[in-house]
Amino acid sequence: MTSKHLLYLVFTLLLGWTGAAFSDEASVRHAVESQLGVKVDEVARTGYSALYEVRIGDDIIYTDEKVSYLLVGSLIDPKTRQNVTEARKEKLSAIRFDQLPLDSAIKTVRGNGKSTLAVFADPNCSFCKRMERDLANMTDVTIYTFLYPILDGPTHGDSMRKSRAIWCSKDRSKAWFDLMLKDIQPVAGTSCDTAVLQRNLALGQKLVINGTPTSFLRSGQRIVGARSAEVRKAVEVVKN
């Protein structure tokens, strides 16, 4: 369910809903599920008055103990000005970095390689190319690039073919950066096992990676999109 669909469902079913008192998370969960007709993954009381956080998949909505309203949008802490909703979503989307199959990625070490970063990227992704250009001068970092060819077919291009050629190159890291930074097309070397690309696609689906680039810091934090400044800042913090 998309956020737009959830928003429509919330306001449609709220018409005529009067609300009744509920005493705990389980009761709030049941009431929301009954009203919206969807599965609620988690309900937790927030630290803001009697506000409850209701998580439905990747979406977060809020309600009170009576479920007298459902709020779709961002919760902002007025004291810290922090977007509480985004921070919560970021925490929920984090992963265990040590469980990533790093042998399925292109390893690039710069300087002492102290900091670690994993990036899921597609060779035909323009945002990936922009991010690679922005991060090209990063030092003392180890970057694991997971080839994630999701932009394939007549509409986008030949991502899978390029990914196979890069993976089968003598120097995978060089082939990757030659393509992304210099637009030098990869030429496959000797034949190799490219089953890793299918494993990467399956892994991406498991981690709910719907777009590229998607980066993961050593802490497990997920950063979606070409937010190179944010990635660089986080990496610099680890280095120092």
C-alpha positions as a Python dict, from the first residue, in 0.01 Angstrom:
ca = {
    (1, 'M'): (0, 0, 0),
    (2, 'T'): (136, 341, -95),
    (3, 'S'): (119, 647, 129),
    (4, 'K'): (-138, 804, -105),
    (5, 'H'): (-360, 497, -81),
    (6, 'L'): (-326, 497, 296),
    (7, 'L'): (-413, 866, 314),
    (8, 'Y'): (-724, 813, 103),
    (9, 'L'): (-828, 513, 311),
    (10, 'V'): (-782, 700, 637),
    (11, 'F'): (-996, 998, 544),
    (12, 'T'): (-1261, 787, 373),
    (13, 'L'): (-1316, 558, 670),
    (14, 'L'): (-1298, 835, 926),
    (15, 'L'): (-1630, 971, 803),
    (16, 'G'): (-1883, 883, 1067),
    (17, 'W'): (-1623, 737, 1308),
    (18, 'T'): (-1703, 864, 1659),
    (19, 'G'): (-1434, 688, 1859),
    (20, 'A'): (-1438, 488, 2180),
    (21, 'A'): (-1194, 466, 2470),
    (22, 'F'): (-914, 207, 2450),
    (23, 'S'): (-668, 137, 2725),
    (24, 'D'): (-360, -17, 2564),
    (25, 'E'): (-163, -75, 2242),
    (26, 'A'): (-340, -402, 2164),
    (27, 'S'): (-682, -236, 2179),
    (28, 'V'): (-566, 54, 1963),
    (29, 'R'): (-422, -193, 1711),
    (30, 'H'): (-750, -383, 1691),
    (31, 'A'): (-953, -65, 1649),
    (32, 'V'): (-732, 69, 1370),
    (33, 'E'): (-728, -265, 1189),
    (34, 'S'): (-1106, -288, 1214),
    (35, 'Q'): (-1155, 62, 1077),
    (36, 'L'): (-897, 55, 797),
    (37, 'G'): (-915, -312, 708),
    (38, 'V'): (-534, -342, 699),
    (39, 'K'): (-277, -523, 907),
    (40, 'V'): (-106, -306, 1167),
    (41, 'D'): (256, -408, 1223),
    (42, 'E'): (319, -220, 1544),
    (43, 'V'): (157, 19, 1791),
    (44, 'A'): (353, 213, 2050),
    (45, 'R'): (274, 504, 2276),
    (46, 'T'): (483, 810, 2202),
    (47, 'G'): (616, 1058, 2455),
    (48, 'Y'): (375, 1320, 2328),
    (49, 'S'): (63, 1343, 2541),
    (50, 'A'): (-169, 1047, 2468),
    (51, 'L'): (-44, 1004, 2112),
    (52, 'Y'): (7, 655, 1972),
    (53, 'E'): (234, 564, 1681),
    (54, 'V'): (77, 312, 1443),
    (55, 'R'): (306, 147, 1189),
    (56, 'I'): (156, -5, 875),
    (57, 'G'): (436, -143, 660),
    (58, 'D'): (667, 149, 584),
    (59, 'D'): (402, 406, 678),
    (60, 'I'): (352, 565, 1017),
    (61, 'I'): (30, 731, 1131),
    (62, 'Y'): (-76, 863, 1470),
    (63, 'T'): (-390, 841, 1680),
    (64, 'D'): (-512, 890, 2036),
    (65, 'E'): (-628, 633, 2288),
    (66, 'K'): (-986, 665, 2161),
    (67, 'V'): (-883, 633, 1798),
    (68, 'S'): (-1097, 943, 1750),
    (69, 'Y'): (-867, 1061, 1472),
    (70, 'L'): (-588, 930, 1249),
    (71, 'L'): (-306, 1167, 1162),
    (72, 'V'): (-105, 1113, 844),
    (73, 'G'): (207, 1326, 828),
    (74, 'S'): (525, 1419, 1012),
    (75, 'L'): (544, 1468, 1386),
    (76, 'I'): (784, 1750, 1474),
    (77, 'D'): (932, 1801, 1820),
    (78, 'P'): (886, 2175, 1887),
    (79, 'K'): (1185, 2192, 2125),
    (80, 'T'): (1446, 2014, 1914),
    (81, 'R'): (1275, 2076, 1578),
    (82, 'Q'): (1352, 1714, 1495),
    (83, 'N'): (1127, 1534, 1251),
    (84, 'V'): (1032, 1250, 1485),
    (85, 'T'): (854, 1056, 1211),
    (86, 'E'): (1151, 1059, 973),
    (87, 'A'): (1388, 964, 1254),
    (88, 'R'): (1164, 673, 1343),
    (89, 'K'): (1142, 557, 982),
    (90, 'E'): (1520, 579, 954),
    (91, 'K'): (1560, 360, 1261),
    (92, 'L'): (1309, 107, 1131),
    (93, 'S'): (1486, 84, 793),
    (94, 'A'): (1831, 22, 944),
    (95, 'I'): (2000, -312, 887),
    (96, 'R'): (2269, -531, 1040),
    (97, 'F'): (2572, -429, 837),
    (98, 'D'): (2770, -734, 945),
    (99, 'Q'): (2508, -955, 779),
    (100, 'L'): (2567, -812, 432),
    (101, 'P'): (2739, -1064, 198),
    (102, 'L'): (3032, -834, 123),
    (103, 'D'): (3193, -1091, -106),
    (104, 'S'): (2905, -1018, -345),
    (105, 'A'): (3011, -656, -380),
    (106, 'I'): (3290, -467, -558),
    (107, 'K'): (3542, -369, -292),
    (108, 'T'): (3723, -36, -326),
    (109, 'V'): (3974, 72, -62),
    (110, 'R'): (4100, 427, -39),
    (111, 'G'): (4371, 533, 203),
    (112, 'N'): (4361, 330, 523),
    (113, 'G'): (4001, 216, 449),
    (114, 'K'): (3901, 286, 808),
    (115, 'S'): (3543, 390, 738),
    (116, 'T'): (3301, 151, 569),
    (117, 'L'): (3017, 214, 330),
    (118, 'A'): (2793, -15, 125),
    (119, 'V'): (2610, 115, -181),
    (120, 'F'): (2349, -60, -396),
    (121, 'A'): (2378, 94, -742),
    (122, 'D'): (2269, 40, -1101),
    (123, 'P'): (2511, 112, -1389),
    (124, 'N'): (2238, 301, -1578),
    (125, 'C'): (2133, 510, -1279),
    (126, 'S'): (2206, 880, -1338),
    (127, 'F'): (2174, 956, -967),
    (128, 'C'): (2429, 684, -893),
    (129, 'K'): (2671, 849, -1135),
    (130, 'R'): (2619, 1186, -972),
    (131, 'M'): (2681, 1038, -629),
    (132, 'E'): (2997, 860, -747),
    (133, 'R'): (3131, 1190, -879),
    (134, 'D'): (3055, 1360, -549),
    (135, 'L'): (3221, 1084, -344),
    (136, 'A'): (3520, 1030, -575),
    (137, 'N'): (3754, 1225, -349),
    (138, 'M'): (3665, 1051, -25),
    (139, 'T'): (3970, 915, 154),
    (140, 'D'): (4034, 649, 417),
    (141, 'V'): (3720, 460, 328),
    (142, 'T'): (3625, 113, 208),
    (143, 'I'): (3331, 113, -31),
    (144, 'Y'): (3138, -204, -110),
    (145, 'T'): (2936, -154, -428),
    (146, 'F'): (2657, -405, -478),
    (147, 'L'): (2565, -419, -846),
    (148, 'Y'): (2187, -388, -843),
    (149, 'P'): (2064, -391, -1206),
    (150, 'I'): (1701, -292, -1169),
    (151, 'L'): (1693, -42, -1459),
    (152, 'D'): (1686, -301, -1734),
    (153, 'G'): (1480, -359, -2045),
    (154, 'P'): (1369, -142, -2340),
    (155, 'T'): (1271, 153, -2121),
    (156, 'H'): (1591, 198, -1922),
    (157, 'G'): (1874, 9, -2089),
    (158, 'D'): (2100, -288, -2049),
    (159, 'S'): (2185, -276, -1680),
    (160, 'M'): (2222, -650, -1647),
    (161, 'R'): (2463, -676, -1942),
    (162, 'K'): (2678, -394, -1806),
    (163, 'S'): (2670, -546, -1458),
    (164, 'R'): (2785, -881, -1593),
    (165, 'A'): (3068, -714, -1786),
    (166, 'I'): (3181, -519, -1479),
    (167, 'W'): (3168, -822, -1253),
    (168, 'C'): (3368, -1027, -1501),
    (169, 'S'): (3630, -756, -1555),
    (170, 'K'): (3986, -812, -1443),
    (171, 'D'): (3964, -504, -1221),
    (172, 'R'): (3602, -467, -1112),
    (173, 'S'): (3656, -146, -920),
    (174, 'K'): (3826, 23, -1214),
    (175, 'A'): (3559, -97, -1457),
    (176, 'W'): (3286, 39, -1232),
    (177, 'F'): (3442, 382, -1185),
    (178, 'D'): (3544, 406, -1552),
    (179, 'L'): (3179, 365, -1646),
    (180, 'M'): (3030, 587, -1378),
    (181, 'L'): (3286, 868, -1394),
    (182, 'K'): (3418, 854, -1751),
    (183, 'D'): (3139, 681, -1942),
    (184, 'I'): (3385, 414, -2057),
    (185, 'Q'): (3180, 106, -2138),
    (186, 'P'): (3287, -212, -1956),
    (187, 'V'): (3436, -499, -2149),
    (188, 'A'): (3405, -839, -1988),
    (189, 'G'): (3716, -1043, -1945),
    (190, 'T'): (3709, -1417, -1911),
    (191, 'S'): (3376, -1578, -1833),
    (192, 'C'): (3281, -1581, -1468),
    (193, 'D'): (2995, -1675, -1238),
    (194, 'T'): (2741, -1393, -1258),
    (195, 'A'): (2485, -1563, -1033),
    (196, 'V'): (2590, -1305, -774),
    (197, 'L'): (2377, -1049, -958),
    (198, 'Q'): (2061, -1250, -903),
    (199, 'R'): (2157, -1290, -539),
    (200, 'N'): (2200, -914, -513),
    (201, 'L'): (1855, -860, -661),
    (202, 'A'): (1705, -1104, -411),
    (203, 'L'): (1893, -938, -127),
    (204, 'G'): (1768, -597, -237),
    (205, 'Q'): (1410, -719, -237),
    (206, 'K'): (1458, -862, 111),
    (207, 'L'): (1598, -530, 233),
    (208, 'V'): (1317, -341, 54),
    (209, 'I'): (1555, -146, -170),
    (210, 'N'): (1325, 14, -425),
    (211, 'G'): (1564, 262, -583),
    (212, 'T'): (1927, 341, -644),
    (213, 'P'): (2153, 455, -504),
    (214, 'T'): (2076, 320, -159),
    (215, 'S'): (2362, 340, 90),
    (216, 'F'): (2422, 176, 425),
    (217, 'L'): (2661, 309, 687),
    (218, 'R'): (2854, 85, 922),
    (219, 'S'): (2594, 165, 1189),
    (220, 'G'): (2329, 11, 966),
    (221, 'Q'): (2168, 346, 884),
    (222, 'R'): (2004, 355, 543),
    (223, 'I'): (2039, 659, 319),
    (224, 'V'): (1818, 656, 10),
    (225, 'G'): (1908, 860, -295),
    (226, 'A'): (2211, 1059, -407),
    (227, 'R'): (2253, 1228, -70),
    (228, 'S'): (2631, 1234, -97),
    (229, 'A'): (2677, 1523, 147),
    (230, 'E'): (2495, 1327, 416),
    (231, 'V'): (2693, 1013, 340),
    (232, 'R'): (3023, 1201, 344),
    (233, 'K'): (2939, 1373, 672),
    (234, 'A'): (2848, 1043, 840),
    (235, 'V'): (3166, 877, 713),
    (236, 'E'): (3380, 1167, 832),
    (237, 'V'): (3233, 1134, 1181),
    (238, 'V'): (3341, 768, 1193),
    (239, 'K'): (3689, 853, 1067),
    (240, 'N'): (3738, 1112, 1337),
}
